[in-house]
């Protein structure tokens, strides 16, 4: 659609517009400087495998073939220090399309510089692949990458989607010496801007350019807002253990289209209130209308379910029916391609088709159930203050029974009733209640996540130990174990445990309740292990299996981002060792305990010896599952101490 231009201009910026002393840098494609060619390492990150020498993004509006297009011009130049560790030789450029329009990538050039030698990426080495039904990726790999190479590429995207200006990521996996973003926006386009992350802008300028944009056939030209933003010496973003999506923390500038204005002064507003979103989705063909298929699902529910009392057990039966009937095809859809009747007949469906079906089935049975828009953990946190629908990529279901909320996601074959998959645990979701109005709700994890291991060992005349191990898990830990087993076999599970443990042999492995989701998931197996012999002394490590935390996940000295485990954790390991007149106790480790402040967690180990037997009980409880970055030192210390309990104090045995 052709969008005319007026000279109305609106500033919506993220802060005070200032000009810093930093000098703007320029780079000519294909001509690295002598300094760049001679660079051996980046002093501010001497261990980096490479560094972005220069990158720029220039976004503007242009008339192309009588249509307005959002144009994005990108230029990036990277120095390789260690080719063996360098991971960015392959470049991926995503672009969007729908049933009627598509973004277009043009003027793509890429060069590998080795000294004065230039090796261009040829056209036949550039490929397009389909990632989803809406996204494609243009990809290529730089040739002849070696220590000292400079990799350089440039391209242009022509987009009909003005809401996809998106913005700029100043921070990435490599450190950057200079990163710049410039936008040139005619006055009838109004965008909000938000600066994300902890890094500061070195250049932050905005100005008005008069009569900067003109369309053939129109006398009046538009003024433009010129925005120039840059950062220098940007550190690499290091993804740390147990954090939410890096999108929440990487330094970036995000743009969101607020409104457009045509020549007649008519405004099209894109940033709306939630009441506007509710009204649109209430009758939308992919959401609202699909949530009105109660009668269809009432006829599909098995007879036994409809005759059950209106209770939690009835809701569980409906959830299990939908969960068992559908196989998720792995596609994420939320605002398109939702057809629940067709999906039900096929038995395979996308994520929202499955959960919309669940809402329909529950509603048909008289329950109060609603669809919930969420953003998965990897997708980033949704914007809380106003609707940004592109933030959401998944749906789940909220069910209310006797003023108790249950969150459900039937896309997983292994998630029990009331436990949504780990990927869904991303703080908040938007409940789409079309009668009372949508609202935010907390996505709380299941609380009783238990891992219990009981080992019974007996010393044998040859000095080895044999025995049986019984493992039991509940909640998210059981869900993890069921998913791992579903992806492997029992034999593969035994091989994994053999490889990860300190035992000589594992056999006779038995799994129970793989499909009985409301029951604890259990594994039992027989083991044989040998103590470590040093002269006449024998050392036995009672933690011969892979505990839930077998190593400290927190290795960095400092941390910049919050810690999020997802759910509380309770683990218990009980070991009973019958020395059977083969050994006597030489020395037992001391009993120990370590605690986190405010009852956030604790770890305790107790040793006892009586009548030729050794009893060990190791417990670790993580009651809190979210910690601010300021709490990192005490959390790191807690885990260091816990791992020492397991690894540094074996039992000393002597032969009888």
QUIKANOR-V186809 format. One record per residue. D_FIRST is the distance of its C-alpha to the first C-alpha in Angstrom with 2 decimals. Layout:
d_first:D_FIRST
d_first:D_FIRST
This chain:
d_first:0.00
d_first:3.79
d_first:6.29
d_first:9.69
d_first:12.91
d_first:16.15
d_first:19.53
d_first:20.10
d_first:21.15
d_first:22.48
d_first:24.81
d_first:25.18
d_first:27.56
d_first:29.98
d_first:33.11
d_first:34.87
d_first:33.45
d_first:36.30
d_first:37.21
d_first:39.63
d_first:42.11
d_first:40.54
d_first:39.69
d_first:36.29
d_first:36.76
d_first:35.18
d_first:35.43
d_first:34.91
d_first:33.69
d_first:36.57
d_first:39.29
d_first:40.89
d_first:43.55
d_first:47.26
d_first:47.34
d_first:44.63
d_first:46.47
d_first:49.71
d_first:48.52
d_first:50.61
d_first:49.50
d_first:47.52
d_first:50.22
d_first:48.33
d_first:47.93
d_first:50.59
d_first:50.18
d_first:46.47
d_first:45.76
d_first:43.27
d_first:41.37
d_first:37.94
d_first:39.01
d_first:35.69
d_first:32.06
d_first:29.09
d_first:25.42
d_first:23.28
d_first:19.76
d_first:17.50
d_first:14.07
d_first:13.60
d_first:11.62
d_first:11.89
d_first:11.60
d_first:9.44
d_first:6.80
d_first:7.95
d_first:9.94
d_first:12.75
d_first:15.83
d_first:19.07
d_first:22.25
d_first:25.33
d_first:28.96
d_first:31.89
d_first:35.62
d_first:38.17
d_first:41.97
d_first:43.88
d_first:47.33
d_first:48.36
d_first:46.66
d_first:48.37
d_first:46.78
d_first:43.45
d_first:40.66
d_first:37.49
d_first:38.03
d_first:35.25
d_first:31.71
d_first:28.88
d_first:25.23
d_first:23.03
d_first:19.34
d_first:17.00
d_first:15.18
d_first:14.37
d_first:14.44
d_first:11.05
d_first:10.31
d_first:12.94
d_first:14.18
d_first:16.17
d_first:19.62
d_first:20.98
d_first:24.12
d_first:26.20
d_first:29.84
d_first:32.75
d_first:36.44
d_first:39.68
d_first:42.09
d_first:45.77
d_first:47.75
d_first:46.83
d_first:45.66
d_first:41.95
d_first:40.65
d_first:37.00
d_first:35.03
d_first:34.47
d_first:31.38
d_first:33.35
d_first:34.04
d_first:30.41
d_first:29.28
d_first:26.31
d_first:27.25
d_first:25.64
d_first:26.53
d_first:24.83
d_first:22.37
d_first:19.57
d_first:21.16
d_first:22.50
d_first:24.86
d_first:25.65
d_first:29.34
d_first:32.24
d_first:35.80
d_first:37.52
d_first:40.63
d_first:44.16
d_first:43.70
d_first:47.03
d_first:48.61
d_first:47.49
d_first:44.32
d_first:41.28
d_first:37.98
d_first:34.96
d_first:31.35
d_first:28.06
d_first:24.51
d_first:20.90
d_first:17.93
d_first:14.38
d_first:12.17
d_first:8.52
d_first:10.49
d_first:11.45
d_first:14.07
d_first:15.80
d_first:17.31
d_first:20.46
d_first:23.02
d_first:26.11
d_first:29.29
d_first:32.23
d_first:34.72
d_first:35.18
d_first:38.01
d_first:39.38
d_first:40.52
d_first:38.52
d_first:40.09
d_first:36.95
d_first:33.41
d_first:30.83
d_first:27.30
d_first:25.43
d_first:22.13
d_first:20.69
d_first:18.16
d_first:16.94
d_first:18.32
d_first:15.38
d_first:15.12
d_first:18.20
d_first:19.69
d_first:23.02
d_first:25.27
d_first:28.26
d_first:30.93
d_first:32.46
d_first:35.91
d_first:39.17
d_first:38.63
d_first:38.25
d_first:35.96
d_first:37.93
d_first:35.25
d_first:33.21
d_first:31.78
d_first:29.07
d_first:28.73
d_first:26.67
d_first:25.73
d_first:25.42
d_first:22.91
d_first:21.57
d_first:18.03
d_first:17.17
d_first:14.39
d_first:15.74
d_first:16.13
d_first:16.62
d_first:20.20
d_first:19.82
d_first:19.45
d_first:18.76
d_first:21.50
d_first:21.06
d_first:23.01
d_first:24.75
d_first:26.11
d_first:28.77
d_first:30.53
d_first:33.17
d_first:36.02
d_first:39.12
d_first:41.56
d_first:39.47
d_first:41.66
d_first:40.62
d_first:39.49
d_first:42.26
d_first:41.45
d_first:44.50
d_first:46.12
d_first:45.16
d_first:42.08
d_first:38.73
d_first:35.61
d_first:35.68
d_first:32.13
d_first:33.91
d_first:36.09
d_first:34.67
d_first:34.01
d_first:30.29
d_first:27.75
d_first:25.00
d_first:21.79
d_first:19.98
d_first:16.87
d_first:18.28
d_first:15.74
d_first:13.12
d_first:13.97
d_first:12.29
d_first:14.54
d_first:16.16
d_first:17.19
d_first:15.35
d_first:15.34
d_first:13.55
d_first:16.34
d_first:16.23
d_first:19.96
d_first:21.71
d_first:25.25
d_first:26.75
d_first:27.33
d_first:23.59
d_first:23.25
d_first:26.28
d_first:24.94
d_first:21.71
d_first:23.70
d_first:26.52
d_first:24.76
d_first:22.27
d_first:22.78
d_first:23.52
d_first:25.76
d_first:27.01
d_first:27.55
d_first:29.07
d_first:31.51
d_first:32.87
d_first:34.63
d_first:38.04
d_first:39.84
d_first:38.73
d_first:40.12
d_first:43.18
d_first:44.14
d_first:43.60
d_first:45.77
d_first:49.28
d_first:52.01
d_first:53.93
d_first:51.09
d_first:50.57
d_first:54.31
d_first:54.50
d_first:55.03
d_first:51.97
d_first:52.53
d_first:51.34
d_first:52.89
d_first:50.80
d_first:47.60
d_first:48.75
d_first:49.30
d_first:45.79
d_first:44.31
d_first:46.48
d_first:45.48
d_first:41.73
d_first:42.49
d_first:44.69
d_first:42.56
d_first:39.39
d_first:38.95
d_first:36.04
d_first:34.04
d_first:33.21
d_first:29.46
d_first:27.97
d_first:25.41
d_first:24.82
d_first:21.50
d_first:20.94
d_first:23.22
d_first:25.94
d_first:28.09
d_first:31.63
d_first:33.44
d_first:32.38
d_first:33.14
d_first:36.55
d_first:37.51
d_first:36.68
d_first:38.34
d_first:35.90
d_first:32.89
d_first:30.58
d_first:31.64
d_first:29.96
d_first:30.98
d_first:34.54
d_first:34.63
d_first:32.83
d_first:35.53
d_first:38.13
d_first:36.94
d_first:37.09
d_first:40.53
d_first:41.94
d_first:40.65
d_first:42.13
d_first:45.45
d_first:45.39
d_first:44.29
d_first:42.07
d_first:39.36
d_first:35.84
d_first:33.09
d_first:32.79
d_first:29.78
d_first:31.21
d_first:30.58
d_first:33.18
d_first:35.62
d_first:34.05
d_first:30.55
d_first:31.64
d_first:32.34
d_first:29.70
d_first:28.91
d_first:31.44
d_first:30.49
d_first:27.01
d_first:24.69
d_first:22.92
d_first:22.05
d_first:21.46
d_first:25.17
d_first:26.28
d_first:26.87
d_first:29.70
d_first:31.30
d_first:34.96
d_first:36.95
d_first:39.07
d_first:42.07
d_first:44.47
d_first:48.07
d_first:50.72
d_first:48.71
d_first:48.36
d_first:44.93
d_first:44.46
d_first:41.50
d_first:40.83
d_first:38.75
d_first:39.57
d_first:37.71
d_first:40.95
d_first:43.96
d_first:46.31
d_first:45.29
d_first:47.88
d_first:47.04
d_first:46.13
d_first:45.30
d_first:41.71
d_first:41.28
d_first:41.72
d_first:38.05
d_first:37.25
d_first:39.62
d_first:37.16
d_first:38.54
d_first:36.21
d_first:33.89
d_first:31.97
d_first:33.63
d_first:31.22
d_first:33.60
d_first:31.64
d_first:34.77
d_first:35.97
d_first:32.90
d_first:32.00
d_first:34.16
d_first:35.06
d_first:38.03
d_first:40.07
d_first:40.16
d_first:43.89
d_first:45.59
d_first:48.53
d_first:51.63
d_first:54.40
d_first:53.50
d_first:56.88
d_first:58.25
d_first:61.98
d_first:64.11
d_first:67.80
d_first:69.88
d_first:73.51
d_first:75.36
d_first:78.94
d_first:80.88
d_first:82.37
d_first:85.70
d_first:84.04
d_first:82.33
d_first:78.82
d_first:76.99
d_first:75.53
d_first:73.79
d_first:70.83
d_first:67.56
d_first:65.66
d_first:62.12
d_first:60.35
d_first:56.86
d_first:54.85
d_first:51.42
d_first:48.93
d_first:51.65
d_first:52.34
d_first:48.64
d_first:48.60
d_first:51.74
d_first:50.51
d_first:47.29
d_first:49.36
d_first:51.74
d_first:48.99
d_first:47.63
d_first:51.17
d_first:54.48
d_first:57.68
d_first:59.23
d_first:56.37
d_first:56.79
d_first:60.50
d_first:59.85
d_first:57.43
d_first:59.99
d_first:62.71
d_first:60.76
d_first:59.80
d_first:63.25
d_first:66.65
d_first:68.47
d_first:70.25
d_first:69.17
d_first:66.93
d_first:67.55
d_first:67.55
d_first:64.15
d_first:63.32
d_first:60.02
d_first:59.90
d_first:57.17
d_first:54.27
d_first:52.63
d_first:54.45
d_first:51.88
d_first:53.83
d_first:56.88
d_first:57.59
d_first:56.72
d_first:59.96
d_first:61.12
d_first:64.76
d_first:66.41
d_first:69.72
d_first:70.14
d_first:72.74
d_first:72.89
d_first:75.42
d_first:76.32
d_first:76.36
d_first:79.98
d_first:81.33
d_first:85.11
d_first:86.63
d_first:83.71
d_first:80.75
d_first:77.36
d_first:75.10
d_first:71.53
d_first:70.79
d_first:67.01
d_first:67.01
d_first:63.72
d_first:60.16
d_first:59.83
d_first:56.48
d_first:56.53
d_first:58.63
d_first:57.42
d_first:56.05
d_first:52.23
d_first:52.38
d_first:53.59
d_first:52.02
d_first:54.09
d_first:51.35
d_first:48.10
d_first:45.02
d_first:43.24
d_first:44.28
d_first:46.03
d_first:44.79
d_first:46.92
d_first:44.90
d_first:47.97
d_first:51.69
d_first:54.13
d_first:57.80
d_first:59.81
d_first:63.49
d_first:65.60
d_first:69.15
d_first:71.49
d_first:75.06
d_first:77.28
d_first:80.66
d_first:82.80
d_first:85.28
d_first:88.26
d_first:86.59
d_first:85.38
d_first:86.27
d_first:84.03
d_first:84.53
d_first:82.01
d_first:79.05
d_first:76.22
d_first:76.24
d_first:74.19
d_first:71.17
d_first:68.33
d_first:65.32
d_first:63.05
d_first:59.78
d_first:59.88
d_first:59.16
d_first:59.78
d_first:56.58
d_first:58.47
d_first:61.81
d_first:63.53
d_first:67.16
d_first:69.50
d_first:72.97
d_first:75.69
d_first:78.90
d_first:81.81
d_first:84.39
d_first:86.74
d_first:85.42
d_first:81.77
d_first:78.93
d_first:76.21
d_first:72.94
d_first:70.18
d_first:67.02
d_first:64.35
d_first:61.07
d_first:58.96
d_first:55.64
d_first:55.17
d_first:52.29
d_first:49.25
d_first:47.21
d_first:48.67
d_first:47.43
d_first:47.72
d_first:50.79
d_first:52.59
d_first:52.15
d_first:55.65
d_first:57.50
d_first:55.33
d_first:55.91
d_first:59.63
d_first:59.73
d_first:58.35
d_first:60.64
d_first:63.62
d_first:62.59
d_first:62.24
d_first:65.68
d_first:67.15
d_first:66.06
d_first:66.80
d_first:69.64
d_first:72.41
d_first:73.77
d_first:76.82
d_first:80.11
d_first:82.32
d_first:85.86
d_first:87.63
d_first:90.44
